[in-house]
Amino acid sequence: MKEQNNQLFPEVTSSLDLLTLELEVLEFWETNKVFEKLVDKNSQSTKHYSFIDGPITANNPMGLHHAWGRSLKDLIQRYWAMKGYEQRFQNGFDCQGLWVEVEVEKDLGLNSKKAIEEFGLENFSNKCKERIDHYSKLIIKQSKRLGQFMDWDNSYFTHTDTNISYIWYFLKKCHEKGWIIKGNFPMPWCTRCGTSLSQHEQHNSYKELKHTSVFTKFPLLSHQKKDQEKSFLLVWTTTPWTLTANTAVAVHPDLNYCKVMKDNEVLYVVESKLSLLNEDYELLDVFPGKELVGMKYESPFNHLLAQKGVKHKVIEWIEVSGKEGTGFVHIAPGCGAEDYELSKIHKLSIISPIDDYGIFLKEFDEFQGLFVTETSKKVVESLRRRKLLLKTEEFTHRYPTCWRCHEELVFRLVQEWFIDSEHIKPLLKEATTKVEWVPRFYEKRMIDWLNNMGNWCISRKRYWGLPLPFFECKSCGELTVIGTKEELFEKAVDGLDNLKELHRPWIDDVKIKCPKCNKVVSKVTEVGDCWLDAGIIPFSTLKYLEDLEYWNKWFPTEAVCEMREQIRLWFYSLLFMSITLKGEPPYKRVVVHEKVHDKDGRAMHRSWGNAIWFEEAADKVGAEIIRWASAKQQLSQTLNFGYHLEDELKPFFLTVWNVYSFFATFANLDQFKPNSKQSKTVKSQPYLDKWLLSKLNELVKQVRKDLDKMNFRNATMEIEQFVEQLSTWYLRRSRRRFWKHENSEEKLSGYYTLYETLLTLSKILAPFVPFFSEKLYQNLTKFTNSKMLSSVHLCAYPKFMKSNYDKELNEKMDVVLQVVRLGRSARSASNFRLRQPLSEVIVWSKDKKLENVLSEFKNEIQTELNVKNLRFAKNPEKLLEFKLKLNYQVLGPRLRGEITLLEDKIMDIDQKIVIDAYYKKDQVLEVKLDPSKKPLKLVLNDDLILEAIPLGDRSIAVSEQFAVAIDTKITEELLLEGFARDIVRHIQNLRKKEGLQVNDKIAISYKTKGKLEQAITKFTDYICTETLTTNLTQKEKLTKGERLTIQGEELVLSLSKNKQK
């Protein structure tokens, strides 16, 4: 081998600095405009792949939870780009709604809607836009750091006039269908934000909270005259403030209720909750709840002006439970959705006590001006003072909170705009079944959501958001819905001069004339639900109204990919708007992934101190660790991210890196040129090379299949298994031919095989880990062939080559590797170091035909396991026996009293029967506990725990196909050879320590005695050959050198490099 200064393949160290590598590659992409070249390359393709990016909110830096979805999106788009498909690569930003408003409020020190209005709506809207501009630029920078390829300059923003105009178009279509409705309804309301929440915003907003519940007495009017004692309904509530708005009490018609005497008062309570009275009562009567229906009572706050003229009565409701409370449910139709529905059935009065900020209105007398929580305390005090309070109790329950600011919600009767969803619901469900969901069960999640969804509340009483295009005439009630920006300009009679954009406050000044009565009409001030903004994207970004040919090219999208919660949010709004406008789903495939939690499985929250920002993670472990973790993760399982993942995942990169390092070192020494005529005319290809290239082809086929189906995890598992076999089998078994001095055809074939494998692997890995694959590709190609494409991401994705695929060889080698894995396991169990040669490996095969395969590769198996011989056993019972233990967790509940009898029985079972059962397909062992009954069927490795015990001086490992035993008897010669191998390892370590090249020859002086001296004497040739030692000399005295202890014996080694001639 000749040394050369000009390296074709840059040599690398065994360490791998991914962070530095990633930054170098980023600069390479930027300098060489790789993304632009990719787009240009595929722009002429007849194939196209439509992918729509769900918009990330331009409101904060990227969190780690964003990285999972964004890396998967990038993986998908890179893969289809390498397959030659034209794509749009359009990134999206969500820009409107309370996400942005709340953060701007924090920045400005504002804490209410009043404060915003005092600050000025124009100033506030401008601040919102400034925040969007700042964070969209930051997210682009962070996304590039993640390795994401996008046409960043063509990103879409949901707050643009174009996007708003498209939503107006959708809303007008809804209006034409008669779906736009306005109504009073008790909505979940945030008193801090001053707006309602839609149904899909409430998911996961419920928290475990503790409130003071009250057990209060409602005086019965029906019984005051005929009973000497006062009679009361015992009513329970967890929201005392709503008692001021009570108009009815509900009972279950079929539950039993009791009339009792307690402290000279008659109380009514459901029978199942008599325990509330602490047994200090007299039971007077028991009867069904229906007998109470229609009774009149007096509200405990009947004196309030708001309660004037209200007639209170008992109604029936089958949802009343006897498990909590008192069986009497307080009904306040102005403070609850279910209460409101009951008011329509029973014609109850409706009282709404609070304003936008949760403050009580003036007609509530002593409670006027108080916040709901203050009112609750005062209500309890009032009830206690008037002796209408039985008791209070702290009650923990799930209660809704605002997903934006985390304040507790209240239910408030408000007037909102809705889209009637009843007519479209069956169409949405039908469309859902036409979509491919990945994983499949998420289709059911969408169906469940659709089954339970109500009308879509689309209005918010806020500022920075979609302006609803509703002009409602106060004179005649006519509703005009504007369909586009152009239509607004046509119909406007005032306010266009100052209309700089379609946002508040500028659009608030625009007026039109009522088409019915000709009066001047203003637009409603409400803004729209932010999910309207994102749901219209398949139309607004694909130019549905401007360029129908372009839209038809890219609609519907091939795939979308987001986190699970988007089922009820973005995936839902996309589907709703698309079915409304075109009657077909906007996506063919939906890829759903779960959430990212911390390393302990807890949700990440800034307030808990366990949130990880993307930038922090990228600086600590690098983007490739994040990307590989994301691709490997089961989509349906939470990704628990911690920095420990670097220790788990980096070895994969290091393995590939070290294979390349080995290749580069020896290829440079031999001046291997992969594109030379010599490398292409190898006549005889060793079987290992044929196998590796065949296995590589099999990998290409499987990974393409997985990625076509969005099965990212399976693809990563296949790649990791291949890399493991490349390193621990192919390279280990091929090293010696690269160490040879002469440039043999066998060595040349090895170089060509390794080169092709690493080059193909760089392309396979490119969509998953774009930085690492780029560096690998550059190292392999930069100095070897100027005709190679400048980046791995400009290459075609590898295709399956039938000519390089040998199924039979792959299957044979799979068998060999199964036995080798078992052999390694058996060696490990023997506690002998791998360098210690052992006498033989004994294999029993269930399929005797496989013995021929193993015999064919006998030398490889013996060498890998470091044994002198391979032989086959006729019967497994000659090698092992199984120790049986009962799995009490499984069998205990099933057998109960018979478990003791079974314990005795399994001790007497013949080992041949146990072993035969183990190697049967169903692995069932039959045991007779009672001669008169059928035998008990026990499943091995389920009902019974098995431990394989070797017979004789052996260690054992078993599978369902093989039993592999290692003979552990050590002869004197084997012992000495083991010492010799240890000595070789230490010399090799010394060579590395001295910084020697792999082809440097050395001279060694040593001092030792005993077994080590015998080992060196007997295996001198072996030691010299393995270490390139030309002179191995024993010294009586050796003061300088490396002092070593090997198996308890001392050795001093001194090494020197031979002078070059």
RABEL-V805609 format. One record per backbone hydrogen bond with DSSP energy under -1.0 kcal/mol. CO is the residue of the C=O (numbers start at 1). NH is the residue of the N-H. E is the energy in kcal/mol with one decimal. If there is no record, write none. Layout:
# RABEL-V805609
CO_NH_E + CO_NH_E
This chain:
# RABEL-V805609
5_7_-1.0 + 16_18_-1.1 + 17_21_-2.2 + 18_22_-2.7 + 19_23_-1.9 + 20_24_-2.2 + 21_25_-2.2 + 22_26_-2.5 + 23_27_-1.9 + 24_28_-2.0 + 25_29_-2.9 + 26_30_-2.2 + 27_31_-2.9 + 28_32_-2.5 + 29_34_-1.7 + 33_37_-2.1 + 34_38_-2.2 + 35_39_-2.5 + 36_40_-2.4 + 37_41_-2.6 + 38_42_-2.1 + 39_43_-1.0 + 42_45_-1.7 + 47_86_-2.9 + 50_558_-2.3 + 50_559_-1.0 + 56_94_-2.1 + 57_59_-2.1 + 62_614_-2.3 + 66_70_-2.5 + 67_71_-2.4 + 68_72_-1.9 + 69_73_-2.4 + 70_74_-2.1 + 71_75_-2.2 + 72_76_-2.5 + 73_77_-2.4 + 74_78_-2.8 + 75_79_-2.2 + 76_80_-2.1 + 77_81_-1.9 + 78_82_-2.5 + 79_83_-1.1 + 80_85_-2.3 + 81_84_-1.8 + 82_797_-2.0 + 86_49_-3.0 + 89_151_-3.2 + 91_156_-2.7 + 92_56_-1.9 + 93_158_-2.1 + 94_58_-2.2 + 97_101_-2.0 + 98_102_-2.6 + 99_103_-1.1 + 100_104_-2.3 + 101_105_-2.8 + 102_106_-2.0 + 103_107_-2.2 + 104_108_-2.2 + 105_110_-2.6 + 112_116_-1.6 + 113_117_-2.4 + 114_118_-2.2 + 115_119_-2.0 + 116_120_-1.7 + 120_124_-2.5 + 121_125_-2.9 + 122_126_-2.1 + 123_127_-2.0 + 124_128_-2.0 + 125_129_-2.1 + 126_130_-2.0 + 127_131_-2.2 + 128_132_-2.1 + 129_133_-2.4 + 130_134_-2.4 + 131_135_-2.7 + 132_136_-2.2 + 133_137_-1.5 + 134_138_-1.7 + 135_139_-2.7 + 136_140_-1.9 + 137_141_-1.9 + 138_142_-2.5 + 139_143_-2.9 + 140_144_-2.1 + 141_145_-1.7 + 142_146_-1.5 + 143_148_-2.5 + 144_147_-1.1 + 150_152_-1.7 + 151_154_-2.2 + 152_155_-1.5 + 156_93_-2.3 + 157_160_-1.3 + 160_164_-2.3 + 161_165_-2.6 + 162_166_-1.9 + 163_167_-1.8 + 164_168_-2.2 + 165_169_-1.8 + 166_170_-1.9 + 167_171_-2.8 + 168_172_-2.5 + 169_173_-1.8 + 170_174_-2.2 + 171_175_-2.2 + 172_176_-2.5 + 173_177_-1.4 + 174_179_-2.9 + 175_178_-1.4 + 179_420_-3.0 + 181_418_-3.3 + 183_416_-2.3 + 185_414_-2.0 + 187_412_-2.2 + 188_197_-1.7 + 189_410_-2.3 + 190_194_-2.2 + 190_195_-1.1 + 195_190_-2.6 + 199_202_-1.2 + 202_205_-2.3 + 205_401_-1.5 + 207_399_-2.7 + 209_397_-2.7 + 211_395_-3.3 + 213_393_-2.2 + 214_237_-1.7 + 215_390_-2.9 + 215_391_-1.1 + 216_235_-3.1 + 218_233_-2.7 + 219_298_-2.9 + 223_227_-1.6 + 230_266_-3.0 + 231_220_-2.8 + 232_268_-1.9 + 233_218_-2.7 + 235_216_-3.0 + 237_214_-2.5 + 239_242_-2.0 + 240_243_-1.7 + 241_244_-1.1 + 242_245_-1.7 + 243_246_-1.3 + 248_331_-2.7 + 249_315_-2.9 + 250_329_-2.5 + 251_317_-2.5 + 253_290_-1.9 + 255_289_-2.0 + 256_271_-2.8 + 257_287_-2.3 + 258_269_-1.9 + 259_284_-3.2 + 259_285_-1.6 + 260_267_-2.5 + 261_282_-2.4 + 262_265_-1.1 + 265_262_-3.0 + 266_232_-2.8 + 267_260_-2.7 + 268_234_-2.1 + 269_258_-3.4 + 270_273_-1.8 + 271_274_-1.4 + 273_276_-1.8 + 274_277_-2.2 + 275_278_-1.7 + 277_280_-1.5 + 279_281_-1.3 + 282_261_-2.8 + 285_259_-2.5 + 287_257_-3.4 + 288_291_-1.7 + 289_292_-2.1 + 292_295_-2.1 + 295_314_-2.0 + 296_221_-1.7 + 296_222_-1.4 + 299_302_-1.7 + 301_304_-1.5 + 304_307_-1.2 + 305_308_-1.5 + 307_310_-2.0 + 312_297_-1.0 + 313_249_-1.8 + 314_294_-2.8 + 315_251_-2.3 + 317_320_-1.6 + 326_270_-2.8 + 328_236_-1.2 + 329_250_-2.7 + 331_247_-2.6 + 331_248_-1.3 + 332_335_-2.8 + 336_340_-2.1 + 337_341_-1.9 + 338_342_-2.1 + 339_343_-1.8 + 340_344_-1.2 + 341_345_-1.3 + 342_346_-2.8 + 343_348_-1.6 + 353_361_-2.3 + 355_358_-1.9 + 359_355_-2.0 + 360_369_-2.4 + 361_364_-1.5 + 362_365_-1.2 + 363_306_-2.0 + 364_367_-2.5 + 365_368_-2.2 + 367_370_-2.1 + 370_360_-2.4 + 371_375_-2.6 + 372_376_-2.4 + 373_377_-1.5 + 374_378_-2.0 + 375_379_-2.8 + 376_380_-2.0 + 377_381_-2.0 + 378_382_-2.4 + 379_383_-2.6 + 380_384_-2.3 + 381_385_-2.5 + 382_386_-1.9 + 383_388_-3.2 + 384_387_-1.4 + 388_217_-2.9 + 391_215_-2.6 + 393_213_-3.1 + 395_211_-2.7 + 397_209_-2.9 + 399_207_-2.5 + 400_409_-2.2 + 402_406_-2.1 + 407_402_-3.1 + 410_189_-3.7 + 412_187_-2.8 + 414_185_-2.6 + 416_183_-2.1 + 417_458_-2.0 + 418_181_-2.5 + 419_456_-2.1 + 421_425_-1.6 + 424_428_-2.3 + 425_429_-2.1 + 426_430_-2.0 + 427_431_-2.2 + 428_432_-2.1 + 429_433_-1.3 + 431_434_-1.2 + 432_435_-1.2 + 436_590_-2.7 + 438_592_-3.2 + 439_442_-1.5 + 440_443_-2.0 + 441_445_-1.1 + 442_446_-1.9 + 443_447_-2.4 + 444_448_-3.0 + 445_449_-2.1 + 446_450_-2.6 + 447_451_-2.5 + 448_452_-1.4 + 449_453_-1.0 + 456_419_-2.1 + 458_529_-1.6 + 460_462_-1.8 + 460_527_-2.7 + 463_465_-1.3 + 464_97_-2.1 + 466_528_-2.8 + 468_470_-1.1 + 469_482_-2.2 + 470_524_-2.7 + 471_480_-2.7 + 473_477_-1.8 + 478_473_-3.0 + 480_471_-2.9 + 484_488_-1.8 + 485_489_-2.1 + 486_490_-1.8 + 487_491_-2.1 + 488_492_-2.0 + 494_511_-2.2 + 496_499_-1.4 + 498_500_-1.6 + 501_503_-1.5 + 503_507_-2.5 + 506_509_-1.1 + 507_510_-1.4 + 511_493_-3.3 + 511_494_-1.2 + 512_521_-3.7 + 514_518_-2.0 + 519_514_-3.4 + 521_512_-2.1 + 526_468_-1.5 + 527_460_-2.7 + 529_532_-2.0 + 530_534_-1.1 + 531_535_-1.6 + 532_536_-1.1 + 534_537_-1.2 + 536_539_-2.3 + 536_540_-2.3 + 537_541_-2.2 + 539_544_-2.3 + 543_547_-3.1 + 547_551_-2.2 + 548_552_-2.6 + 549_553_-1.3 + 550_554_-1.3 + 551_555_-1.8 + 557_588_-2.1 + 559_52_-1.2 + 560_591_-3.0 + 562_593_-1.9 + 563_566_-2.1 + 564_567_-2.4 + 566_571_-2.4 + 569_573_-2.8 + 570_574_-2.9 + 571_575_-2.0 + 572_576_-3.0 + 573_577_-2.4 + 574_578_-2.0 + 575_579_-2.7 + 576_580_-1.9 + 577_581_-2.1 + 578_582_-3.4 + 578_583_-1.1 + 586_557_-2.5 + 588_436_-2.6 + 589_560_-1.6 + 590_438_-3.0 + 591_562_-1.9 + 593_564_-2.2 + 595_639_-2.4 + 597_641_-2.9 + 598_601_-2.3 + 602_598_-3.2 + 605_610_-1.3 + 612_64_-2.3 + 613_617_-1.9 + 614_618_-3.0 + 615_619_-2.0 + 616_620_-1.4 + 617_621_-2.9 + 622_626_-1.1 + 623_627_-2.8 + 624_628_-2.8 + 625_629_-2.3 + 626_630_-2.1 + 627_631_-2.5 + 628_632_-2.2 + 629_633_-1.3 + 634_637_-2.0 + 635_594_-1.5 + 639_597_-2.4 + 642_645_-1.9 + 643_646_-1.2 + 644_648_-1.2 + 645_649_-2.7 + 646_650_-2.5 + 649_652_-1.2 + 650_654_-2.6 + 651_655_-2.3 + 652_656_-1.8 + 653_657_-2.7 + 654_658_-2.8 + 655_659_-2.0 + 656_660_-2.4 + 657_661_-2.6 + 658_662_-2.4 + 659_663_-2.4 + 660_664_-3.4 + 661_665_-2.3 + 662_666_-1.9 + 663_667_-2.9 + 664_668_-2.2 + 665_669_-1.5 + 666_670_-2.1 + 667_672_-2.8 + 673_676_-1.7 + 678_681_-1.2 + 686_690_-2.2 + 687_691_-2.9 + 688_692_-2.5 + 689_693_-2.3 + 690_694_-2.1 + 691_695_-3.1 + 692_696_-2.4 + 693_697_-1.9 + 694_698_-2.1 + 695_699_-2.2 + 696_700_-2.3 + 697_701_-2.4 + 698_702_-2.2 + 699_703_-3.0 + 700_704_-2.3 + 701_705_-1.8 + 702_706_-2.5 + 703_707_-3.0 + 704_708_-2.4 + 705_709_-1.2 + 706_711_-3.4 + 707_710_-1.1 + 710_712_-1.4 + 711_715_-1.7 + 712_716_-2.2 + 713_717_-2.2 + 714_718_-2.2 + 715_719_-2.2 + 716_720_-2.7 + 717_721_-2.2 + 718_722_-2.1 + 719_723_-2.6 + 720_724_-2.3 + 721_725_-2.1 + 722_726_-2.7 + 723_727_-2.2 + 724_728_-2.9 + 725_729_-1.4 + 725_730_-2.6 + 726_731_-2.4 + 729_733_-2.3 + 731_735_-1.4 + 735_738_-1.0 + 735_739_-1.4 + 742_744_-1.6 + 744_748_-2.4 + 745_749_-2.4 + 746_750_-1.6 + 747_751_-2.4 + 748_752_-2.5 + 749_753_-2.6 + 750_754_-2.8 + 751_755_-2.8 + 752_756_-2.6 + 753_757_-2.3 + 754_758_-2.8 + 755_759_-2.7 + 756_760_-2.4 + 757_761_-2.6 + 758_762_-2.1 + 759_763_-1.2 + 760_764_-2.5 + 761_765_-2.5 + 765_769_-2.7 + 769_773_-2.2 + 770_774_-1.2 + 771_775_-2.3 + 772_776_-2.4 + 773_777_-2.5 + 774_778_-2.8 + 775_779_-2.4 + 776_780_-1.6 + 777_781_-1.7 + 778_782_-2.8 + 781_784_-1.0 + 781_785_-1.5 + 785_788_-1.5 + 791_794_-1.5 + 792_795_-1.1 + 801_804_-1.3 + 802_805_-1.5 + 806_810_-2.3 + 807_811_-2.4 + 808_812_-2.3 + 809_813_-2.6 + 810_814_-2.1 + 811_815_-1.7 + 812_816_-2.2 + 813_817_-2.8 + 814_818_-1.8 + 815_819_-2.0 + 816_820_-2.5 + 817_821_-2.6 + 818_822_-2.0 + 819_823_-2.7 + 820_824_-2.9 + 821_825_-2.1 + 822_826_-2.6 + 823_827_-2.6 + 824_828_-2.5 + 825_829_-2.0 + 826_830_-1.1 + 828_831_-1.1 + 833_836_-1.7 + 838_868_-1.6 + 840_967_-2.5 + 841_871_-2.2 + 842_965_-3.0 + 843_873_-2.2 + 844_963_-2.0 + 847_850_-1.7 + 848_851_-1.4 + 849_852_-1.1 + 850_854_-2.4 + 851_855_-2.3 + 852_856_-1.9 + 853_857_-1.2 + 855_858_-1.5 + 857_861_-2.1 + 858_862_-2.7 + 859_863_-2.6 + 860_864_-2.4 + 861_865_-2.3 + 862_867_-2.3 + 866_838_-2.2 + 869_841_-2.5 + 871_843_-2.5 + 875_878_-1.3 + 876_879_-2.2 + 876_880_-1.8 + 879_951_-2.5 + 881_949_-3.2 + 883_947_-1.4 + 885_945_-3.2 + 886_888_-1.4 + 887_890_-1.1 + 887_891_-3.0 + 888_892_-2.1 + 891_895_-3.2 + 892_896_-2.2 + 895_898_-2.2 + 896_899_-1.8 + 898_902_-1.9 + 899_903_-1.8 + 900_904_-1.4 + 901_905_-1.9 + 902_906_-2.3 + 905_908_-1.4 + 910_914_-1.7 + 911_915_-3.1 + 912_916_-2.5 + 913_917_-2.2 + 914_918_-2.2 + 915_919_-1.8 + 917_920_-1.3 + 923_940_-2.8 + 925_938_-2.8 + 927_936_-3.6 + 930_933_-2.2 + 936_927_-2.8 + 938_925_-3.5 + 939_942_-1.4 + 939_943_-2.1 + 939_944_-1.6 + 943_887_-2.5 + 944_941_-1.7 + 945_885_-1.9 + 947_883_-3.0 + 949_881_-2.2 + 952_954_-2.1 + 953_968_-2.7 + 955_966_-2.4 + 957_964_-3.0 + 961_846_-2.8 + 962_959_-2.8 + 963_844_-2.8 + 964_957_-1.8 + 965_842_-3.1 + 966_955_-1.6 + 971_975_-2.2 + 972_976_-2.3 + 973_977_-2.3 + 974_978_-2.0 + 975_979_-1.9 + 976_980_-2.4 + 977_981_-2.2 + 978_982_-1.9 + 979_983_-2.5 + 980_984_-2.2 + 981_985_-2.0 + 982_986_-2.1 + 983_987_-2.4 + 984_988_-2.5 + 985_989_-2.1 + 986_990_-2.1 + 987_991_-2.4 + 988_992_-2.0 + 989_993_-2.5 + 990_994_-2.3 + 991_996_-2.3 + 992_995_-1.2 + 997_1000_-1.6 + 1001_1058_-2.9 + 1002_1030_-2.9 + 1003_1056_-2.2 + 1004_1033_-3.1 + 1005_1054_-2.7 + 1006_1035_-3.0 + 1007_1052_-2.2 + 1010_1014_-2.0 + 1011_1015_-2.6 + 1012_1016_-2.4 + 1013_1017_-2.2 + 1014_1018_-2.5 + 1015_1019_-2.4 + 1019_1023_-2.5 + 1020_1024_-2.6 + 1021_1025_-2.5 + 1022_1026_-2.3 + 1023_1027_-1.5 + 1024_1029_-2.1 + 1028_1002_-2.5 + 1031_1004_-3.4 + 1033_1006_-2.5 + 1042_1053_-2.4 + 1044_1051_-2.5 + 1046_1049_-2.2 + 1049_1046_-3.4 + 1051_1044_-3.4 + 1052_1007_-2.0 + 1053_1042_-3.4 + 1054_1005_-2.6 + 1056_1003_-2.7
